[in-house]
Every structure is written in structure tokens, then in C-alpha cells.
């Protein structure tokens, strides 16, 4: 679940705070290779976050964008 979104994120996703913070983050991500997803989830479980994440994400309106070198 998204647990934070600044004003820019809320505007880009075209969602209210309530909608944004109830949305599973997987709904904004493209499908990934199962092994990569497992690796990311293991890192998150171990550290509580993921470093150096890059990928294609999707806004609520279906538009796609790239994020790189991100902490999730």
C-alpha cells in the first residue's frame, strides 16, 4: 500500500489522499519477472525498503512513466 504521497504525487495520480493511501502499489507497477519480484520482496522484508529501484509505473489514468534510482 502507498502510505505517503506528496501534493505532486496526488496530482500526477489524479487521486485524493484517501484513494492514494488505500491503493496497493502493485497497481501502479508493470508486471515483472517472478524471480525479480521475489528478489525485491525479499529485500523489502529484510531491510524494510528497496534501494536502487527502477521501472515503469502507471498513473491512475493509465499513463506510464519511468522511475530510476528510487527508494521504495
Secondary structure, 3 states (H helix, E strand, C coil): CCCCCCHHHHHHHCCCHHHHCCCCHHHHECCCCHHHHHHHHHHHHHHCCCCCEEEEEECCCCCEEEEEEECC
